[in-house]
């Protein structure tokens, strides 16, 4: 087993980076904190596919990128452009090296194009496979994005504004558990970490000592990327944020802490790696003799430096929120204006929910029917038979064809309604009385909330409201399934492959 002191230090700097701790213990950002698992895997995969392409890395990189996007949608916007830049730069530099070493007769445009394709193909295949796996998510997300009120995510408290990190905050040891606010008086911490910053400075001396040209170039790229990310976190970059619309979708500049944490960790490991090569022990155990005392001391210093921040502040709910419960969560969301998730059919973003009110009053959500607006003159009768998050079956009596049932469910494409005949009491219990389908009424919505309204025919019937996949979702799922099958087959037979190398031969597929 090969033990890499640089890898040990890099891993600890990454895991114990202040921004990662901020995600876990302050923001409780579960999705983004889990995404930290995949970021290094994606960039390691991209690097390997440019420098030493293997079929196994195509599969692994595709899975890593898929995990990253499915874990945190924000990082799709933040990390993807960076991945594209890394691929482009590393491929260009690798091709340039290959052409410089090639004999003069091979330095033709055709040869250059061939080398460019051969070098770019592996990472492009990996990203294509990842997007194939993600098609079931990305196709509906892109094509159906206008069905959601996007202003709720980019307006109000989520709008891009003054949530920059001031230079002194990058080095301040101050740590709090408040929310980010415009200006320099945040009751939280946005520090980079003193030790990672020191190691970043030393990396400018250490990286030049790395013998492998590809590794050295990648580290130079991380030095530049980290510096740019830090700049984009500060108020000096505000004109750029306003000029590039894509940046505003990140919402808060301090989210670039994901990038700075990655860069600082990689470069910290590079400082150690440049000083001491990888070692191996017969037992494979991590010992001071095999790793060296100073990397172990450095690793311990990373953990000790982060230790004061490794805690969560447990706060009692405010008096108006009540004891810890689902009801208290609803009250908190109302007070903090976090009740978001409205579709485009709503004219206004609601500040409260009748169903939440039901829970706050001690009840359970057993139906989404709006019984409050059912006329009390007997023209309409509704009884919920069964309910789940994706469907509800109700028995309905309507005196005429002018009646309708309203559900506390925001309309979104995929919701459908079916009316079934009532076979009568002689058929048994209510569910046994559901007969053949007799109608598929067209759904309407309430003007302000966008709730689903279903017209019902006169008489006694059963009405089912169900959420189903749209054609674009089925196409996306089909692409994802086919891609998964291809990758599974590739993973099973990759040892039989031989990957063409850049010299026209073949590389062992391991």
Secondary structure, 3 states (H helix, E strand, C coil): CEECHHHHHHHHHHHCCHHHHHHHHHHCCHHHHHHHHHHHHHHHHHHHHHHCCCHHHHHHHHHHHHHHHHHCHHHHHHHHHHHHHHHHHHHHHHHHHHHHHCCHHHCCHHHHHHHHHHHHHHHHHHHHHHHHHCHHHHHHHHHCHHHECCHHHHCHHHCCCCCCCCHHHHCCCCCCCCCCCCCCCCCCCCCCCHHHHHHHHHHHHHHHHCCCHHHHHHHHHHHHHHHHHHHHHCHHHHHHHHHCHHHHCCCCHHHHHHHHHHHHHHHHHHHHHHHCCCEECCCCCCCHHHHCHHHHHHHHHHHHHHHCCCCCCCCCCCCCCCCCCHHHHHHHHHHCCCCCCCECCCCCCCCCCHHHHHHHCCCCCCCCECHHHCCCCCCEEEEEEEECCCEEEEEEEECCCCCEEEEEEECCCCEEEEEEEECCHHHCCCHHHEEEEEECCCEEECCCCCEEEEECCCEEEEEEEEECCCHHHHHHHHHHHHHHHHHHHHHHHHHHCEEECCCCCEEECC
